Amino acid sequence: MGRVVIGMDPHKRSATIEVLDENEQPLMTGRFGTDSAGYRLLLEAGRQFGQRVWAVEGCQGGGAASRATPGR
């Protein structure tokens, strides 16, 4: 599989992702809590894809805690 883009929309209590392939076709979607368990699950979901780029929607409000760099 080639490179994917993981779009992430963080909110106060959840973060939603959508994974798109090189042709912009959705491969996966998910919604995760913003607690430690949800963050672990979000990272596990992203790590399924070897070549990945995260695109995180800017947030200035309550979702700001979700801006950590997933995919390390």
C-alpha positions as a printed Julia matrix, in Angstrom:
72×3 Matrix{Float64}:
   0.0    0.0    0.0
   1.23   3.5   -0.78
   1.11   6.63   1.28
  -2.1    7.55   3.09
  -3.35  10.78   4.6
  -5.05  10.57   7.96
  -7.34  13.54   8.49
  -8.09  14.24  12.12
 -10.8   16.5   13.54
 -10.21  16.95  17.29
 -13.0   18.03  19.59
 -13.32  18.44  23.33
 -14.38  14.85  24.05
 -13.53  13.0   20.85
 -11.28  12.94  17.82
 -12.55  11.69  14.48
 -10.22  10.39  11.78
 -10.59   9.38   8.15
  -7.82   7.59   6.27
  -7.58   8.28   2.54
  -5.47   6.43  -0.01
  -3.51   8.03  -2.85
  -6.72   8.25  -4.9
  -8.55   9.96  -2.03
 -10.66   6.87  -1.42
 -11.58   6.26   2.23
  -9.9    3.24   3.77
 -10.98   3.69   7.37
 -12.87   6.01   9.69
 -12.94   6.12  13.44
 -13.96   8.14  16.45
 -11.85   8.05  19.59
 -12.12   9.48  23.07
  -9.65  12.16  24.16
  -8.64  10.24  27.27
  -5.48   8.1   27.49
  -7.25   4.95  26.29
  -8.77   6.74  23.3
  -5.42   8.26  22.37
  -3.78   4.8   22.47
  -6.49   3.4   20.21
  -6.11   6.34  17.82
  -2.37   5.71  17.55
  -2.93   1.99  16.99
  -5.35   2.78  14.17
  -2.85   5.1   12.51
   0.07   2.7   12.87
  -1.7    0.19  10.63
  -0.48   2.32   7.74
   3.28   2.39   7.14
   3.55   5.53   5.05
   1.24   8.03   6.68
   0.82  11.75   6.93
  -1.42  13.24   9.6
  -3.5   16.3    8.72
  -4.93  17.71  11.96
  -7.6   20.37  11.76
  -6.51  23.46  13.67
  -8.07  23.9   17.07
  -7.89  26.73  19.51
 -10.55  25.63  21.96
 -11.25  22.6   24.1
  -9.81  20.13  21.58
  -6.36  21.68  21.87
  -5.18  18.79  24.05
  -5.62  16.48  21.05
  -2.98  18.3   19.02
  -0.17  16.01  20.14
   1.68  14.48  17.22
   0.14  11.05  16.66
   2.14   8.48  14.76
   5.41   8.5   16.66
